[in-house]
Amino acid sequence: MRGRRHQRPAERPTGATDLWTVIASVLVVAAFVVMPFDPTIQTWAHSVGGGTVAIFRVITNSGNAQWFLVPSGFVTVWLASVAMGLGGGQAARPAAWLSGAFAFVFTAVATSGILVNIVKVAVGRARPRMLERDGFYGFDPLGLDSDFRSFPSGHANTAFAFALAVGLLVPPLRLPLAIWAVLVAASRVVVGAHWPADVFAGAAVAVVTTIWIARGFAARGWVFRMDGAGRLRPTPAGRLIQMRCRRALRRAAGAAVPRPVLSRAARSSSS
């Protein structure tokens, strides 16, 4: 009698999948935990020196969505036309993957931004200037006044969506992009545009939306694929481009650090 073949159960996606869920959950919880202390934190943050505020005003402008949507949309179309011009096949794969990568960044930033704007109108939280100017601290849901669109922060959302999207595509850039996103989020509080809870909520929407879009791309074989542990991996064409990017970054880092010049005596003693 032929024995039964024991099949291994399908591996359930864990690992990175659960990690992003935890990160998003922590950000959401942090937003609601910090909300009662928003006026106190905001007053302290907004009282820093004028020079510091001026620096943060420059940082906060870098989180404007137009800086990312316009270039990524243009490059997506241009690279798609290049790939079509190459007629498909092996030669067109790098251009096609890069076009998909820029489309992913555009979709992540645009979609999370749309969701944030919907929540802003639905919640109707008053901005910090309403407390300073009129002594009002509260909510006015479904209003059209921009003074009541504080929650969540759009700039923080854009910064985290862009940082996460590009970090998934170019892993060596994750740390510097994460630092920049945190600075943009902090700048919204320092310049008095948002409460601290607003930036946590904006970051949470960015994480949830960007990972959801990345998984949608992976399910269709666009740009990413999912491994057995639930981690997002680039497709073969993307993996090759990532390797070239790492080499270029290493060369750039090596060129930026000058090699020590040995004296003639040191060279002779080492020989």
Phi, psi and omega in degrees: 000128185285130181290153179285140177278124180274118179269137176288134178297145180301135182289126183279130180301121178226216173061246185298327179301311179293326180299315180293326176296318178296315181299313180297319180295319178298319179295319179295313179299318179300322180299316183280331178290320184278344185304317179297338182260005183306310182300320180293313181295318181298317179299317180294314182295324184280353181265006179292167185299156182299324178296320178294318179298320180298320178296317181290335175294323176294316180298318184294328178293335180288349178267010178288131186298332184296332180294341184249324183289315183294308179297316183294323177294317180296313182293326177302310182294318182296314181292326177296320178292324176297314180298320178294323179294331178282353173077020179079188180081194185299320184294331184272348187297316179300316180295321179295319179294316179297323176298316177295324180295315178294325176296323177297314179299314179300313183295320180297311182293316183292314183294314179295326177294320178296316179298318179298318180295325177295316179295321178306310182292319182295321183278314178066043179282136179290141178285162180304327181296337178292325177289318181291321187272316188242358182070022182256129177224106183176210187226149174218080187298149174062023175272168181253357181284128181294341177293346180246040177229052184271330187246121359272176178281125179288319180295317177298320178298313180299315182298315181288324178296315180294314182298317181290318181298311180290325178297326176291329181276322182231084185308323180299342181268001185299312184295307179300324178291322178296319178297316178299317181297319178296320179295319177298316180298315179296326182296329180295330176281317183297319181279358175081019181273334185214158170279157178304320180298329181297321183286326175298316180294319178299319178294321180297316178297321180297315181296311182299312184293315184295316179293321178299317180292319180299319178293324176297319175298315182297322180297335180259003180076020179265120172068311184242167166219159179256130176273181185295337180267008179082014179270142177279126179236149176288154172292167183308318179297320178292323179297321178295318179294321178298319178299318179294323178295318179299317179296319180295320179294321178295318178296319179295320179293321178294324179289331182284337180257109182292140178286142179295137180268116180282139176289163181298324179293319180294321179295320182289326180287332179279343180276000000 
